[in-house]
């Protein structure tokens, strides 16, 4: 289980977005929202440096460090527990990841975040791969991948 604090927009130097199976959430008007999640979590950090007006984004596909053995373990901002990084996303790949997560959640619900680490490694590889100008993490490839790992029942 991971505990993640999402700050109120404008109160910190970065924004944080969380996708995952959320067990509970608590809002504090001065600090932001505290989420407790289980399974795999996709975190997206965004920040702007000074007056340059250049936005930077970085995404992470992570699991609690206690769930895995062979991944790099780090502490990320606003995440209480150490995490194991399964995938790292930059720039446009974050947009591909958001679309892929939208499609996965629409097809299979929030239980996809409980799928094994090997599933999320393959999703990360699909996000890294390209066919011309398109990401390989399209709806049909994700559907085939999910059908191999669909351990919790049928499509929604």
C-alpha positions as CSV (number, residue, x, y, z in Angstrom):
1,X,0.0,0.0,0.0
2,X,1.2,3.5,-0.9
3,X,0.3,6.8,0.8
4,X,0.5,9.7,-1.6
5,X,-0.2,13.4,-0.9
6,X,-1.4,15.4,-3.8
7,X,-0.8,19.1,-3.1
8,X,-3.2,21.9,-3.8
9,X,-2.4,23.4,-7.2
10,X,-0.2,26.4,-6.8
11,X,0.9,25.7,-3.2
12,X,4.0,23.7,-4.2
13,X,6.5,24.0,-7.1
14,X,5.0,20.9,-8.8
15,X,1.7,19.3,-9.5
16,X,1.1,15.6,-9.0
17,X,-1.5,13.4,-10.6
18,X,-2.3,9.8,-9.4
19,X,-3.8,6.9,-11.3
20,X,-4.3,3.7,-9.3
21,X,-6.7,1.6,-7.2
22,X,-7.5,4.1,-4.5
23,X,-8.6,2.6,-1.2
24,X,-9.3,5.9,0.6
25,X,-8.8,9.6,0.3
26,X,-8.8,12.5,2.8
27,X,-8.9,16.1,1.9
28,X,-7.1,18.7,4.1
29,X,-7.8,22.4,2.9
30,X,-4.2,23.5,3.9
31,X,-2.2,20.5,2.7
32,X,-4.1,18.8,-0.2
33,X,-5.5,15.3,-0.6
34,X,-4.0,12.2,1.0
35,X,-4.6,9.0,-1.0
36,X,-4.0,5.4,0.0
37,X,-3.6,3.1,-2.9
38,X,-2.9,-0.6,-3.5
39,X,-1.1,-2.4,-6.4
40,X,0.6,-0.5,-9.2
41,X,0.3,3.3,-9.3
42,X,1.1,5.7,-12.1
43,X,2.4,9.1,-10.9
44,X,2.7,12.2,-13.1
45,X,4.8,15.1,-11.8
46,X,4.6,18.5,-13.6
47,X,6.6,21.6,-12.9
48,X,7.7,24.9,-14.5
49,X,11.2,26.3,-14.0
50,X,11.4,30.0,-13.2
51,X,10.3,32.6,-15.8
52,X,11.1,30.3,-18.8
53,X,7.5,29.2,-19.1
54,X,8.7,25.7,-20.0
55,X,6.7,22.9,-18.6
56,X,8.4,19.7,-17.6
57,X,6.7,16.5,-16.9
58,X,7.8,13.1,-15.7
59,X,5.8,10.0,-15.1
60,X,6.5,6.9,-13.1
61,X,4.9,3.5,-13.0
62,X,5.6,2.3,-9.5
63,X,4.7,-0.4,-6.9
64,X,5.5,-0.5,-3.2
65,X,9.1,-1.6,-2.7
66,X,8.0,-4.4,-0.5
67,X,6.1,-6.0,-3.5
68,X,9.2,-6.4,-5.7
69,X,12.8,-7.6,-5.5
70,X,14.6,-6.7,-8.7
71,X,13.7,-3.0,-9.3
72,X,15.4,0.2,-8.4
73,X,14.0,1.5,-5.1
74,X,13.7,5.2,-4.6
75,X,11.8,7.8,-2.5
76,X,9.6,10.1,-4.6
77,X,8.3,13.5,-3.5
78,X,5.0,13.3,-1.6
79,X,5.0,9.5,-1.4
80,X,5.5,8.2,2.1
81,X,6.8,4.7,1.4
82,X,9.8,3.7,-0.8
83,X,8.7,2.7,-4.3
84,X,10.1,0.3,-7.0
85,X,10.2,2.0,-10.4
86,X,8.7,-0.3,-13.1
87,X,8.6,2.3,-15.9
88,X,9.8,5.9,-16.5
89,X,7.9,8.2,-18.8
90,X,9.0,11.5,-20.4
91,X,7.2,14.1,-22.5
92,X,4.8,12.7,-25.1
93,X,4.9,9.2,-23.6
94,X,3.0,10.6,-20.6
95,X,0.1,11.5,-23.0
96,X,0.3,8.0,-24.5
97,X,0.2,6.5,-20.9
98,X,-2.8,8.6,-19.9
99,X,-4.7,7.4,-23.0
100,X,-3.6,3.8,-22.4
101,X,-4.8,4.0,-18.8
102,X,-8.1,5.5,-19.9
103,X,-8.6,2.6,-22.3
104,X,-7.6,0.0,-19.7
105,X,-9.9,1.4,-17.0
106,X,-12.7,1.6,-19.5
107,X,-12.3,-2.0,-20.6
108,X,-11.4,-3.7,-17.3
109,X,-12.0,-1.3,-14.5
110,X,-9.7,-0.3,-11.7
111,X,-8.7,-3.9,-11.0
112,X,-6.1,-3.6,-13.7
113,X,-3.8,-1.9,-11.1
114,X,-3.8,-5.2,-9.2
115,X,-2.3,-7.1,-12.2
116,X,1.2,-8.5,-11.6
117,X,4.4,-6.6,-12.1
118,X,5.2,-8.4,-15.4
119,X,2.0,-7.0,-16.9
120,X,3.0,-3.5,-16.1
121,X,6.5,-4.1,-17.5
122,X,4.9,-5.0,-20.8
123,X,2.7,-2.0,-20.7
124,X,5.8,0.1,-20.1
125,X,7.5,-1.6,-23.1
126,X,4.5,-0.8,-25.3
127,X,4.6,2.8,-24.2
128,X,8.3,2.9,-25.1
129,X,7.8,1.3,-28.5
130,X,6.7,3.2,-31.6
131,X,5.4,2.3,-35.0
132,X,6.1,5.3,-37.1
133,X,4.6,8.2,-35.2
134,X,2.1,6.1,-33.2
135,X,2.6,4.5,-29.8
136,X,2.3,0.7,-29.6
137,X,0.1,1.1,-26.5
138,X,-3.0,1.2,-28.6
139,X,-6.4,-0.2,-27.7
140,X,-5.9,-3.5,-29.6
141,X,-2.4,-4.3,-28.2
142,X,-3.6,-3.5,-24.7
143,X,-6.7,-5.7,-25.2
144,X,-4.5,-8.6,-26.3
145,X,-2.2,-8.1,-23.3
146,X,-5.1,-7.9,-20.9
147,X,-6.6,-11.1,-22.2
148,X,-3.3,-12.9,-21.3
149,X,-3.3,-11.5,-17.8
150,X,-7.0,-11.3,-17.1
151,X,-6.9,-13.2,-13.8
152,X,-10.0,-11.5,-12.3
153,X,-12.8,-12.2,-14.6
154,X,-14.2,-11.0,-17.9
155,X,-14.3,-7.6,-19.6
156,X,-16.6,-5.0,-18.1
